[in-house]
Amino acid sequence: MKFPSGTLANIDLSSCAVYGNDQRVEVFGSYGMLCNGDQRQTGVRSLKGKGTNAVTIIISFASR
């Protein structure tokens, strides 16, 4: 997919996520990466050249 600004996007997906498998979205860019769906309290983390910003993962699958 190409946006009007010239930015390219590639979408790869699967609708199969059985019990126990996490679902997530990852967006990569020139400044880093954003992830959503890692079963955290906020659900979003930021990964950049200087490090990662995220809250801890919920420990047990049953509590997710």
Order of alpha helices (4+ residues) and beta strands (2+ residues): beta-beta-beta-beta
